[in-house]
Amino acid sequence: MTEEHKRLEINYHKKIPLEHWGPYLSERQWGTVREDYSSNSDAWHYFPFDHAHCRTYLWGEDGLAGISDFFQNLCFAFAFWNGKDKILKERLFGLANSEGNHGEDVKELYYYLDNLPTHYYMEYLYKYPQQEFPYHKLRKENRNRTRFEPEYEILDTGLFDNNEYFDVLITYAKENAEDIFIKLEIKNRYHKPAVITVLPTLWFYNRWQYNANEKKPSITLQTEHSVKATYHRLGEYYFYFPLAQHYLFTENETNTEIVTGRTNRSLFTKDAFHNAIIKGENLDILEQKKSGTKFSPVYHLKIKGGATQTIYFRLSKQMHDVPFPPHFETIFSVRKQEANDFYASLCPKGCSKDLANIQRQAIAGLLWSKQYYHYDIERWLNTSDGITPVNRQKQNGRNWDWHHLKNQDIIAMPDKWEYPWYAAWDLGFHCIALAMIDFSFAKNQLQLIMREWYMKPDGQLPAYEWHFSDVNPPVQAWAALQVYHMEKKQTGKGDIIFLKKIFQKLIINFTWWINRKDSNGNNIFQGGFLGLDNIGVFNRNLELPQHMQLEQADGTGWMGLYALNMMDIALEIAEHDISFEDSVTKFFEHFVLIAEALNAHYMWNNEDKFFYDAIFIEGHEPQQLRIQSAVGLISLFAVSIIEKKIFDKLSDFKKRFKWFENYRLKNNRFWPYEEHGKKESTLISLIRKERLLHLLERLLNEEEFLSPGGIRALSKYHETHPYTFYLTGYTHTIQYEPGDSTSDMFGGNSNWRGPVWLPINYLIIQALRRYGEFYQDSLMVEYPTGSGNRLNLLQISDELTRRIISLFEKDENGNRRLHGKYNPFYQKPENQHLLLFYEYFHGDTGSGLGASHQTGWTALVAELINRLQTEYK
């Protein structure tokens, strides 16, 4: 057992398996719904990036490569100045939604290199240009580009072409849970000397602004090497640092002169360090101040070309007479070795160095994206931010009916910058990768999203803060089963209590789906978004006229998966608690009814051999929307195997199963199962073998769904065969788009029209493995379609896994497919190991697109590497 595993074992027995300090600080709080108090729900414009350095947040903090305690009382992060920028580099920069031709996006170079589940060791690399940061140019170029052009990225500016930048490596190593050493290494990549100013910044989250009774915390200068931070919520902490050129104090309070035009109460505002460092304004006054709620020692460095300068800091609960004792630096090598040991135990023996690096950075990004999230809807709706008065439009606007939602937790986010908020269905995928390294935290996250301060009283789960009432695929039951089996495989024991708790809450959510999303009571489901936003010919979230209704193949497929997962959970519990046997029967029979509805109604097209959505217009026959997309593939996901020993143990379920089978077959009704060989196991799936083969023929066709990097979200067939649909006087057309979307649906930055998405690919791979376990060599299909090469479905799932992994791996020329046209930059010796984990990938080339750091569900590649290497061995 490694040292990290020992620490995780201690956390396992905590009520909340969480470390007191971690990377819980967002890298962007501006432009979020929580900070939006406008009357028109325009979050991006209400709190823009240009206000972030001078305007105090109400619901959280942000910073560069920062940390905080789990209630975000006290925060630490770095700020830098290259001598040319007009503001300090305190946080990452990116575009608001309207500023980019493909929506919002971060425009920086930063990398999550390492992290442990307990955060005893963390590494973060930031690349800071030595020339002025191109804020204006990035906005102007992206604003002027059309949706048919690629985004203008920071590497396109030329700032990094001649290595005229700093590599800023920030490393955290804990002595214990409340004692953290911090190492800052700045390497000048340029061949000439360059200057940089460093401000390691300690500050308090401003809770006193909305609570008059809140006692204000303080940071007080103790010596020229230390300050003491005091807060009744946290106690005392000490921050230690080397001798500095300046010691600056201010308050974490808004500069009202800039934000609202009102005169400031004092010059000690949130942005006071900017003008002091850049213009020299009030520098002496800030130095004379000996306490405040924000503090920075200041270091002016001149670093020779190719040289590195290192500075150490320490944040500790304890007061230390000698904060940096002899050989203290060894803490970093000790913790690094512990991280090496931990990840060596994770990656199977024989795993290549490159694959191990991909896996490690994927998980590092996932762990760095654990974030403090604070949002009380009732308070947000009924209070002012001191800038905009409480208004009726806001009270009846976004999320107005989620008064019960009161979140203040650490949550695994999709992305700390572009998505500094949780998404219910994303979280399900995060927990799969998390379970590889910290199944206790993974289980906690799944239970958290279903707690009463998240789940609506009627059973709906919050989708995401932009629209909590939106409808995402119900993957929580599937994720819970995955996490349960991963823990069982690791420890030899399944957590039945966890399954029971999840099951109880999922019953409520399942009932919400049945009551709200099956309007005709025919087991065909609607849902709108369902995670496939741009995949429809029109926006499926729009309210259709009363005489029209859209019934969705994917909504029905997701619900088939949900019912089957609930049956599987009940089966697992029933082996230990027979009182759950009735629930097995209930969800099995519901699954059969959903399967019948999907197969026997109007969603399967006998000509195309594919599932489609159907639109109903009063007085007309239902019309299929013949779009060959992931919508028609969701039905593959719902597959399970029941072993004979389960039937033998659950006699009442076996009896009911046989009665139901006889009744349906006698009456010529759909029956979704197949027995294997000597009847040792039974396959249950949404679709029969014949239709499975038809779907696989399309799925594995390189001219349709199969790309070099995985399964496309939209068939390439539509590249030459666009689909057009006429609705309410408008013509709607959809065409295969392998890269960024040219549609303005959802702001244009949500593209399901061709790229490869890891969550859908992961589900497909999992489903094919399940089919393969049942059929073995009795079912062989062509891979790729038309090649004459026949494989079983287990082999095909492995081949699809390899295609996904190939997006990240180096090829024979040292290029990584995901880096696309930027591979020359990543061919440099200092950058060869650096990886990004994009939101999605180009359907033809495999280059990364969308959010560049969505190491939420894209971290699934870590589990795929583990699974493939283990099975290959």
C-alpha positions, 0 to 999 in steps of 0.5 A, a space after each residue: 500500500 502506497 503512502 497515498 493509499 494510506 491517506 485515502 484509507 483515512 479519508 474513507 472513514 470520514 463522513 465527507 471524504 475530503 481534504 481540508 485544503 485543495 485546488 478548490 479555487 476556480 480559475 474564473 468566477 466572472 461571467 457566471 450565473 451566480 454573479 449575474 444580478 441583471 434584469 435580462 440574465 446576461 451573465 457574460 456582459 453583467 460581470 465581464 473579465 474587465 471587472 474581474 480584477 477590481 470587482 468583488 465576487 459574491 459567490 466564490 473566488 478565482 485565481 491562477 493555480 490557486 488553492 483554498 480551504 474547502 469552505 473557501 475562507 482563505 485563498 492563495 494564488 499567484 499574480 505576475 507582471 511581465 513589465 508590459 501588461 496593463 493589468 497584473 496576470 491574476 487569473 486566466 483570460 478568455 472570451 465571453 460567448 459573444 466575443 468568439 466566433 465559436 462561443 466562449 473559450 479560454 485563451 491561455 497556455 496552462 497545463 495540469 501536470 500532476 495531482 494526488 487525490 489528497 492533494 499532497 502533491 500538485 503541479 501546474 504549469 503556466 506559460 506567460 508571454 514576455 511581450 504584452 498579453 494580446 487581450 485586445 487582439 484575441 477579442 478582435 480577431 475572434 469577433 471578426 471571424 465567421 463560424 466557418 473559420 477556426 478560432 483564433 488561439 493564443 498560439 496563432 498570435 506568434 508570441 511563443 514562436 521565438 520562445 519569448 516566454 516564461 515557463 512558470 511551474 507551481 508545485 504544492 507539497 503538503 507536510 500535513 493536511 494543514 501545512 503546505 509548502 509551495 515552490 515557484 520555479 520560473 524558467 526564462 525560455 528566451 535566450 536574453 534576460 527578461 524581467 518578471 514581477 511575482 506577487 504570491 497573494 493571500 486573501 479572504 473570500 468576502 463574506 462580510 459584504 452580504 452579512 452585516 453581522 459577519 466579523 471581518 477577518 484580517 491578515 496581519 504582518 508579523 515579521 518581514 518573512 511572515 503574516 498571520 491570517 485570522 478568521 473565526 470560521 477558520 482559526 489562524 494560519 501563517 504564511 511564510 515567504 523570503 525577504 521581499 522588495 515590497 509588502 502590500 496590503 489592501 482589502 478584498 472590496 470593489 473599486 466602485 469608481 470603476 464599476 459603478 462610478 461611485 466614489 470609493 470609501 478608501 483607496 484600499 480596493 481589490 485592484 490596488 496592487 495593479 496600479 501600485 506595481 504597474 504605475 507606482 500609484 499609492 505604493 508607499 501607502 499600501 506598504 504602510 498598511 500593516 493589515 488587510 484582507 488581501 496581502 502580497 509580498 512583491 518580488 522583482 526578478 531579472 532572469 538570465 536567458 535559459 535560466 531558472 529562478 526558484 522561490 519557496 513559500 509556506 502556508 501553515 496552521 502552525 506558527 514556526 520559528 524556522 519555517 524553512 529548516 535545513 533540507 526542507 526542499 526534500 518534502 517536494 522530492 518525497 511527495 513526488 516519489 509518493 505520487 510516482 508510487 501511486 500512479 505506478 500502482 494504477 497503470 498496469 505493468 507494461 504500460 508505455 511511458 507515453 500512455 502512463 503520462 496521458 493517464 496521469 495528466 488526465 487524472 491530474 486535470 480531473 483532480 485540479 478541477 475539484 472546486 468549491 461551489 456556492 449558490 443559494 438560489 433563494 438568497 440570490 433571487 431576493 437580494 442585491 449585489 449592491 450594484 443592481 437593485 432587486 428586480 421583478 424580472 430577475 425574480 421571475 427569470 432564470 432558475 426562479 423555481 429552484 428556491 430549495 437549491 442551496 449548494 456549498 460543496 466541493 464538486 468535480 467540475 467539467 472545467 475550472 475555467 470555461 465551466 466553473 459550475 457543475 453539470 449533473 450528467 457530466 458528473 456521472 462520467 467524472 465519477 468513473 475516472 475518479 473511482 479509479 483513484 478515489 472511489 470514496 470521493 466518487 461515491 460521495 459525489 454521486 450521492 451529493 447531487 441527489 441530496 435534498 439541497 440539490 434534487 428538486 422536491 418533485 425529483 428533478 436533478 439540477 442540470 447546470 446553473 445556466 438552466 437548472 430545469 434543462 433535461 440531461 441524460 439520466 446517467 446517474 444509475 449507470 454511473 453508480 453501478 460502474 463506481 460500485 463494480 470498480 470499488 468491488 474489483 479493487 477491494 473485493 467487497 461491494 458497498 451495498 449501503 451506497 447502492 441502497 442510498 442511491 437507489 432510494 433517490 433514483 426511484 424519485 428521479 425515475 418517477 419524475 421522468 415517467 410523469 413529466 417526460 412521457 406525455 402520452 403515457 406510451 413509454 416514448 420519451 421527450 426531453 429536449 436537450 438530452 446532452 445532444 444539443 446541436 445534433 437535431 435539425 432544429 433546436 430540440 429545446 424549443 417549445 413546439 406549437 400545441 399541435 406538434 410534438 417531438 418524440 425522441 429515440 434518444 430520450 427513449 433509449 436513455 430511459 431504457 438504459 435507466 430502467 435496466 440500470 435500476 433493475 441491475 442495482 436492485 438485483 445486486 442489492 437483492 442478493 443481500 436483501 431479499 426485500 428488493 426482489 420486487 424492485 427487480 421485477 418492477 424495473 425489468 417489466 418497465 424496461 420491457 415496455 420501453 423496449 417494445 415502444 422503441 421497437 414496435 412503434 414509429 422510430 425504427 426505419 426499415 429502409 435505413 435500418 436505423 432509429 430516428 426521432 419522430 415529429 407528430 403534427 395533428 391530423 398527420 401521420 408521424 414523420 421521422 427525422 431521418 438524421 443518422 446521428 448518435 440519437 439513433 445509437 443510444 439504444 445500443 447502451 441498454 444491455 445486461 446479462 443475468 446469470 442463471 445463479 441469480 434466477 435460482 436465488 431470486 425465485 419470485 423474480 424467476 417466476 414472474 419473469 417466466 410468466 411475463 415471457 409466456 404471456 408476451 410471446 403467446 400474445 405476439 408481443 415484443 420480448 427483449 432477451 436471448 438465452 445463451 448456449 446451455 441457458 447459463 446466462 440471459 442477455 437483456 437488451 433494448 434491441 434484438 440481434 438483427 437490429 444490433 447487426 444493422 446498427 453495427 454495420 453503420 457504426 463501424 463504417 468509415 464513411 459513416 460513423 467510424 473515424 480514425 479517432 472514434 465514433 462520430 456524433 453525426 454520420 459522415 453520410 450527411 456530408 454529401 446528403 444533407 437533411 432538410 426539414 420544413 417546420 412552421 414555415 421555416 427550412 431547417 437543414 443539417 449537414 455533417 460538420 467534423 469541427 466547430 459548429 457553423 450553427 448558432 444553436 446554444 451560442 455556437 459552441 456546442 457541437 454534436 454535428 460530427 466530432 468525436 465525444 468521449 462520453 458517447 464513445 465510452 458508453 458504446 465501448 462499454 455496451 459492445 463489451 457487454 454484448 461481446 461477453 455474451 456472444 463471444 465468437 458466436 457473433 462476428 462482424 466486419 471491422 471496419 464495415 466492408 473490409 472483410 476483416 471479421 472480429 467479435 464484439 470484445 475485439 471491436 470494443 478494444 479496437 474502438 478503445 485504441 482509436 480513442 487513445 490514438 487521439 492522445 498518443 504520439 505517432 511515429 513522428 512525435 505528433 499527437 493528433 489532438 494538437 492538430 496544427 500546433 504540433 510544431 510547438 509541442 514538438 519542442 523538447 520542453 513541450 513534448 510531454 504536455 497534453 490537453 484534454 479537449 471537450 471534443 475532437 475533430 471528426 476527421 483529423 482528431 484535433 482537439 476542439 471546444 473547451 481545451 481543459 475539459 478533463 471532466 468526461 475526457 478523463 475517461 481516457 485514463 480508464 480506457 487505458 487501464 482497461 485496455 492494458 489490463 485486458 491486453 495483458 
